[in-house]
Amino acid sequence: MFTERLNELFECLDATSTEIAKFAGCDRSLISRIKSGNRTPKPSSNSTEKLINGIFMFADDKNVIGKLISAVSCPSDNPTPDEIKRHILLFLYEDYSEQDLQKHARKKAASGAAERKLAYGARLDAVMNIADISNVRLSKMLHIDASTVSRFRKGLRVPKANRQLTNDICNILFERIREFGRLSELLKLASIPPNLSDDMEECYERFCNWLCDFKTEDASSFVENLLDNISSFSADIKTPLPDFDEVAPDKILNAKENIYYGTDGVRTAVIRFLGNAVKTGAKELWLYSDQNMDWMSHDIPFHIKWMTLMSACVRHGIKIRIIHNINRNLDEMTDAINSWMPLYMSGMIKSYYCKKQGESKFSTTIFLCPGMACISSVHVYGCEGEGIYRYDTDEKIIKVEELYYKKLLAMSKPLVRIYQIPKDGDKIDICGNGITTVLNTLSLATMPESLIKSMVKRYGLSESVGNDVLLEWQEKNRIFTDELNHGFVHEIICTAEDELLFSGKIPAEIQSANLTYTPHEYKEHIKNTIAFSDSNPNYRFYALPDTPFTNITIAVSENAVLVTRLLPPQMTFAFSHPAMCEAFSEYVNRLKELNNQDKLTTKRLLERYV
């Protein structure tokens, strides 16, 4: 009976094993064996759960939920997704009584709870519940904003990069739970043997290891660290920089040495190199180094000098071309980008990464000011601190070094491209077989044309600004339509809180003007989003309970990432490095998994605004 009922459903929905397997998240052969009758899974098995989810998600995605509801005789008076899935189970296992199916469900729930590996947010939430502590109270004890704790708890952020913060969270929660006499509950949650309850040090260490097991959030931590730096960057220099003449005195600038020795030597050579670039009005600097950069970053007084000279280069309009050494992991990549963030924000830097990777016994440095000077070195790894650094001004030698650098550049690809907003808006594009965006408000692409025009009119924008807004809307629609035609569009969006919506503080996704919604305008946009979702199977809306980054938007495809900073200076960072794309894909997929609702559930969530 099971096989006949299953094939009846497939025929009714016009579904294939391949399609159901795709939505079930399993191999096609498993669905084929079940469909052919070669295997009949138990009602409580994982295979049955995947099969039913696959059938429901297929019907939801293809907009044939009505057919499914009718086929399994589910009451059609606005059933919930769980009710529909329960009736699929009853339909397939007609030979079982509902009591037997409930017994199977309880057995599965009991075994599944022990096997399920919770993400950090779920673990933190469970511990905070045992500790009976609110987001606000914990945030005050940690001296951070309550919204940050909320994002940790919801799984939208991971504090992995901040070791002190993770330690403080563990210590505060553990001590509070111990003082409240609830340690046994914590030990059970963290799967710590109860016989260790008398050894507080061992319990605490195991608790920390369990709560701060970030293995599944490695890519998320990298992405969040990078986005934090882009979002929080300030052009205001918090530490006053010394005067240029103090950092680069004539004694160093007018030196004639050709050889510098060790760490102190390379620092002096760099001061001479950058100082003379500013003094002589150089046009460009070409930089490459795969040696350890401790000589630059680990000495605070020198690092301040470095910042002073690089800032002077930027102020004097010197363009900088740098080939980053990214040879091992994502941490190196984010360190490279974060270290050069002020230059990225200035728009004066072009960065690359070399496509040819591999370990070497030697490190190489080429700091080149074309036609003026070059610092160069080759060392056995680990000997840079005692090594030799050449400083050449001879025209022939500089030409040879230029040739070397150009060869490296020919083997390199852009690491980051910077686009000024809105000036370079027409240059930004992202291609692939699908795109996922993370936004802090509803997508401009799903806003109806009548609404954008009425908002322009309500604000009384000048003709030129109004035209810019309409052109921006048209461009977003063009890209949106192209992506839907070639693949899919998934939008991860934080929906509006009532208090902010009714106080006129929900922004429209427009960069050429500052526009906010009225409640009626937001309602009209929501209605259009629902209609769009109903009529476009390749579009999916994911509703977030909170936004991970207030001042950042993200667009991710299989071969490109766009990160747009919404605060001044407004700009978009475009990444194409495969490891970057993979990390961002993992990050947005985690957000989708945390909020993986079917279209029917999402529609009902959105309908509360209508």
Salt bridges, closest charged atoms under 4 A:
GLU49 OE1 - LYS108 NZ 3.05
ASP60 OD2 - ARG540 NH2 3.68
ASP61 OD1 - ARG540 NH2 3.44
GLU94 OE2 - ARG5 NH2 2.93
GLU98 OE2 - ARG86 NH1 2.68
ASP125 OD1 - ARG153 NE 2.71
GLU175 OE1 - ARG178 NH2 2.73
GLU202 OE2 - ARG206 NE 2.81
ASP213 OD2 - LYS117 NZ 2.79
ASP218 OD1 - LYS160 NZ 2.71
GLU224 OE1 - ARG157 NE 3.74
GLU224 OE2 - ARG590 NH2 3.35
ASP228 OD2 - ARG157 NH2 2.56
ASP264 OD1 - ARG267 NH1 3.92
GLU284 OE2 - ARG321 NH2 3.54
ASP294 OD1 - HIS298 NE2 3.24
GLU332 OE2 - ARG328 NE 2.65
GLU359 OE2 - ARG328 NH1 3.94
ASP392 OD1 - ARG390 NH2 2.68
ASP424 OD1 - LYS427 NZ 3.50
GLU449 OE2 - LYS453 NZ 3.23
GLU475 OE2 - ARG478 NH2 2.63
ASP482 OD2 - ARG478 NH1 3.10
ASP498 OD1 - ARG608 NH1 3.49
GLU509 OE2 - LYS476 NZ 3.00
GLU521 OE2 - ARG458 NE 2.77
GLU524 OE2 - LYS527 NZ 3.63
ASP534 OD2 - LYS603 NZ 3.34
ASP546 OD1 - ARG151 NH2 3.99
